[in-house]
Amino acid sequence: MSPHDRTLPNEPDEPTTAGRPPADRPDSASLVEFSVDLTSHESLRRTHVLAAIGPDWDPVAVLRDEDRARELLYSDLSEEQQRLYDDLVAAGVLPTRGDGSAAS
């Protein structure tokens, strides 16, 4: 149907879907089950990630380095920065320093 609420010549009174008359359309309110098994794709993705990382990757060392970086980031804070940091730790936004959270 035209956008001006008029039927144009050679235009049906009711809109159709993919050449089907409205009576043959499935109920638009009904749900259709749709599932995709991504197990094989996830296995392939992991294989590619591990291949890209290489055999020299040490996850424990990486996590220890993250803990050291966090220590360095939050060291030498001003009094105001330390107060704000303590508030964020108390609120659970940031982990406590030295808790090994990156390695947990």
C-alpha positions, -999 to 999 in steps of 0.1 A, spaced: 0 0 0 13 35 -7 24 57 21 -5 81 13 -33 57 23 -43 53 -13 -41 22 -34 -20 28 -65 -29 11 -98 -18 -26 -98 -12 -26 -60 -31 -51 -39 -54 -38 -11 -35 -57 15 3 -60 17 18 -93 9 49 -111 23 72 -127 -3 44 -130 -28 21 -148 -3 -13 -134 5 -19 -122 41 -40 -153 50 -10 -176 42 14 -157 64 25 -173 97 12 -157 129 37 -129 136 32 -133 173 43 -169 174 79 -176 182 102 -198 162 129 -218 180 164 -210 167 195 -225 180 231 -226 168 258 -249 182 290 -230 184 310 -257 201 332 -265 170 337 -228 163 347 -222 199 372 -251 197 387 -237 165 389 -202 180 407 -215 211 431 -234 188 439 -202 169 443 -181 200 468 -206 216 487 -209 183 490 -171 181 502 -169 217 529 -194 211 545 -220 233 565 -195 254 534 -180 270 534 -184 308 500 -174 322 512 -175 358 540 -150 350 515 -128 331 492 -127 362 521 -119 385 532 -91 362 496 -77 363 497 -77 401 531 -58 400 517 -33 375 487 -27 397 510 -21 427 530 4 407 498 21 394 485 27 429 518 36 446 529 71 455 493 84 456 486 118 471 465 120 502 433 128 482 441 100 457 447 75 485 414 85 502 396 80 469 414 47 463 404 35 498 368 44 492 368 25 459 383 -6 476 358 -4 504 330 -2 478 343 -33 461 351 -14 429 388 -20 431 406 -50 447 427 -46 478 464 -42 470 485 -73 472 455 -96 473 468 -115 443 434 -110 425 450 -110 391 465 -144 398 434 -158 415 
